[in-house]
Amino acid sequence: MDLPEEILAHIFSFLPLQDKCNAFTVCKAWSYIMTHPSSWKDTEVRCESGTSVPDRYSALLPLVRNLKLRMCLTDPANRKTALWVLRQAVARGDGCLEGLSISCVGNTPLFYAGQDLQQGIVDILTNGSSLTVLDLRGVPFTLSDSFVRSVAMLCPALHSLYINNHSLVCGVNAETLRQALKCCRSLNVLGVFQASLSQDVFKDLMLPERPALKKLELRCERSLKYTIPLCDQIWLELKQRHPRLWVELELDHTLPELHVPGVLQPSIPVRYLRLLTWTLLLDEVRIVRQSYANTLEILEVQTVPSAELNAELIALAKQCVKLQEVHCYCVVSQEVITAFITNCPNLYRYTLKTNKEPHPWTSTNLKCSCTTLQSNQINL
């Protein structure tokens, strides 16, 4: 109770809505602090099991600057509540809401395509938007071309856009992405399906009037087999235009094995690599250590165990010395663990098991790197 009001308000800002409601009823002092704008700066609202937002808090929702909506899709009432919360958050229309993140939990209803949510978001943003961050990685349905185009036109201030969600297929083509880049001229953090990229998209990203591109998240899945592969030269040119760019690559299990080497071009400045293919990855691990030794900081691998894999991982540990995290979801030898600990001085977390364990596997923390944590917060 001796903490200054500003400090308590900052702490309360990280509470989800239900916990904010509970804090509101503790005492008069906390009730007063909960009306402070700083208490609502970052707010998570969970729309699950038919929960509703108390009316007395609807007037405070316009104070939210960064809104995280988490909803269960099985009940249409949850989706309506989520849209109502978003409508209240932008109701004041003075540019308060800057960040929006939407994620879904539970089983997605059969044949549900998310059209009501996509249209509802567009309708709400039509009244005016100052969003600078839009994160849709947590939605399970395919995002349509028309939705992405509408959002780009309605949110020209965006500097971070994540549409690399875990839908079965990519629904956004290269021309839509080019339109988004044209509308959002400050965009410098982009998360997309790699199938949405093209030579023309890269040329747009390299235009002299565009801001420095900081981060590119790419999800690689089955749709890539219908697109023209991106050559290494175009990646080299992009890296020269944006020397501080770093890339996160995720290779999904639906990506045909024959297309994996074409994705792992040597000039990509890969910092975070997720090989989630569940295939034999001996050649791929060899490519990684040969091409990304100077940039790779986080590696995640899902494959099958073998003596050959152990040998490749040991060789990788000796070359990729900048690794901070490594997670291999198959059994490895003790020599592999020793190699990473010995050769990677910045390593602070790993998932390397010598015996199979029940799911989920827990990681081992070696140390807490303040520099790394600060860097991750900036990137987020």
N, C-alpha and C positions, 0 to 999 in steps of 0.2 A: 504493500500500500504506500510505501515511501517513494516509489518510482515516479518520475515526472509524468504528467499526462501525455506529453508527446511521445515518450518511450512506450508507454502502455498502448497508445493508439497504434504505433508502428507494430507492436507485437500482435495486437488484435487483427491487424490487416491480413495476417497470414492464416487466420482461422477460416474454415468453411462456414457457410451461412448458418447451419444449425448450431455450430459452436458459438457463433456470434450471438445468436438468439439466446443461448444459455448464459453467456457472459453478461448480456443485457440485464438479466434478472438477478444478478448476484447482490448488487448494492447500488445506492444512488450514484456513487462516484463512478463505478463502471458503466452504469446506464448513461451517465452524461458523456463519458469518454467514447461510448459506442456511437454517439451522434457526431463525433469529430470526423471530418472528411478523410483524414489519414487512416482511420480504422477500416475504411471501405476501399482503399486504394487497390488492394489485391483480394479478390473474393472468388471463392469456389462455391458454386451452387449445384447441389446434387438433386436431380429430379428422378427419384426412384420410388417404386411401390406406391405410386399415387400421392406422394408428398406434395404439399403446396407451400407457397411462401406466405408467411403472415402479412396481412395487409399493412400493419404498422411499419413494415420495413420497405414497402414499395417506394416510399418517398426518399429513402436513402440509397436505393439502387442507382440512381443517376450519379452518385458520387464515385461509383466504381470506375477505376481507370484500366484495370486488367481483370477481365472476367473469364473464369474457367467454368464452362457448362459441362456437367457430367450427367448423362441420362441413360435410363434403361429403355430400349426401343420396344420392348414387348407390349407395353401399355401405351396406346395413343395419347392418354392423358398426360404422360410424362413429356411427350414431345410438345404438347400444347403449353405446358408449364414452362418448359425451356424457352420457347419462343416468347412467352409473356415476359419472362425475366429479361430477355434480350431487349424486348421493346421498351421495358421500363428503364433499362440501362442507357438507352440512347434517346429517351423521351425528352430530356432537357435540350438536346440539340446544340450544346455549346462546345462540342469537341472534347468532352471529358473522357469518354471511352476510347482508349488507345489500343488495347490488346484484347483479342478474343481467341479463346481456345475451346474447341468442342470435341468431346470424346464420348463414346458410347460403351456401355457395359451390358452384360447378359447376352442371350442368344438373339440374333437378328431374325425377325419374323420371315417366314418363307415368302420369297418373291418381293420382299420389301426393297424398293429402289431409292428411298429417301427423297422422293419428289416433294413431299409436303414440307420437309425441313429446308431443302434447298430453295424452294419458292418462298417460304416464310422468311428466310434470312434475307433474300433479295428484297422482298416487300418492306422489311423493316429498315434496311440500309438505304432504301430509296428516299427516305425523309432527310437524309444527310448523314455523312459518316466522316470521321477523322481517324479511322483505324490506321495504325502503322504496322501492326502485327496481326496476322490471321493464320491460325494453326488448325488445320483440319486433318492432321495425321491420325486422329483417334476415331474417325468415322469409318464404318465398315462398307459403305455402299459406294458405287461408282459415281464420281463427280462428273457432271456433264459439261460439254463445251459451253453451252449457253449459260450455265451457272457461273463458270469461271470468268467468262467474258463480262457478265453483268457485274460481278463483284469487282473486277478490275476497273470498270468504268465508274462504279459508285464509290470506290475507295482509292482515289489517285494518290493519296499520301502514303500508301503501303511501302514499307521498306523491307518487310519480311513476310513471305508467303510460303506456306507449307501445304501442298496438295498431294504429297506422296503418301497417301493413306494405304491401308491394306485391303483394298478391294481386289476382286478376282482379276479384273482387267483394267487397263488404262483407258479412260474415257476422254482424255484431253489431247487434242492433236497439236502439231507444231504451229499451225497458223493461229490457234487460240493463244498459245504461249507468246507468240510474237505480238499479238494484240494486247496481252497483259503487260508486256514490257513497254509497249508504246504508251499505254495509259498510265502506268505506274513508273514514272521516270526516276524515282528515288530507290527503286527496288535493288537491294544489294545482298539479300539473303534469300535463297530460293530452294525449295524442296519440291521435286517433281519426279515423275516416272521418266526413266531414260528414254522410253519410247516416245515421249513428247518432244525430245530434242531433235534438232536437224542442223544442217550446215547453216541455213539461214538464221536460225535462232542464235547460233554461236556468233555469226557476223553482227547481229543486233547487239549482243552482249559486248562486243568489242568496239562499238561505235565510240568515237572520242568524247561525245557529250555525256555518255553514261557514267554514273559513279563507280568507284572501285567495287568490284564484286568480292564479297568477303567469304561467303560460304555457299556451297552447292551440295544439296543432299539428293542422291539419286537412288531410286528403287528400280532394280532390274528384274523383270519377270517375263512371262511367256510372250507378252506383246512385242518383245524385241525381235522375234523371228519374222515379224511382218514389216520391219523397218530397215532402212539402209544403215549399215554400221558406221559409226563415227571413227574416222581415221586418226592415227596418232598425231599427224601434223596439225589438225585443227585444235587438238588439246594443247599442243605446244604453243600455238599462236595465242590461245586464250590465257595460258599461264604467263606468257610474256606481257600481255596487255594488263593482266591483273596479278602481279607478282605475289600479293599477300593472300590470294585465294587458297582455300583448302576445301577438300571434297570428302564427303561421306558416301561410301558405296555400300549398298545392300543388295546382295545377290540372292534372290528368292528361290525356293525349291522348285518352282514351276519353270524356271529358266532352263531351256534345253542345254544339256551339257556341252554340245558343240559350240554354243554361243558364248560360253564363259571366257575363253581366251580372247575373243574379240572385244569383250567389255574391259578387260584388264590391260588397257593401253599404258605403256611405260611412262608417258609424259603427264599422266593425271597426278596432280598433287594430293594423293590420298593420305588423309590423316586418320580416318576411321573406316575400317573395312569389316563388313559382316558377310562371311561366306556361309550362307544358310542353305546350302544345296543338298545336303545329305548324300553327296556323291563322293567318289574317291577324288581327293583334292591334292594329290601329290604334285602334279604339274602346276596347279594353281598356286600352291604354297611356294614352289620354286620361283614362279613368276613374281610373286609378292616380294620375296627377299631380294630379288635381282633388280626390281623396278622401284620399290617404295621404301628402301632402306633409310633414305634421308628424310622422309616425311611421316612415316607410319607411327602412330602413337597408341592406337587402340585396335586390337584384332579380336574378332569373334569367329569361331569355326564350329560348324556342325558337320561331322563326317563319321566315318567308321574307323576303329582303331586298327593299327598294323605296325609292324616293325619299321616299314619304310616311312610311314608317317612320322614316327618318332625321330628318325634320322633327319627328315626334312625340317621338322620343328626345331631341332637342335641347331641345324645350320641357319635357320631363320633367326633364332635367338642371338647368334653370333654376329649377324649382319644388321638386324633392325634394333640397334641399341637404344633408340629413342622411345621404345615402347613403354607406356605407362600402365596399360592394362592388356591382359591377354586372357581370353576365355575359350577353352576348347571343350566342347560337350561330347567327348568320348574319352575313354580311358587312355592314359599315356604312361610312359615309364618315369621312374624317379629321375633318370638322367635328363629328361626334358625339363622337369621342374627346376633342377639344379642349374641347367643352362640358362634359363630365363632369369633366375635370381642372380646369377653370377655376372651375366653379360649386359643386363639392362639396369643401370643404376637408378633410373627414374621409375622403375616398376613399383607401384604401390597397391595394386589389386590384381588378383588372378583367380581363374577357375581352372585348375589342373588337378585331375584326380587319378590316383593309381588304382583305385577300386571303384566299381560302379556303385552309385548311391541312388536312393529314391529321389524322384523329381519333387521339387526343383533343387538343383544343385546350388549350394551356397559358395560364395566367393571367399577368398582369403585376403585380408588386408594386411599389407606389410607396414605401411606408414601412411600418413595423411599429408599429401602435398598441397600446401596452401597456394602455391603458384598455379598448380593444375586446377584446383577448385575455383580460383578466381577467374582463370581462363575459361572454364566451362560455363560459369555464370554469365560472363560477357557474351559468349557465343549463343547461349540460350536467349 
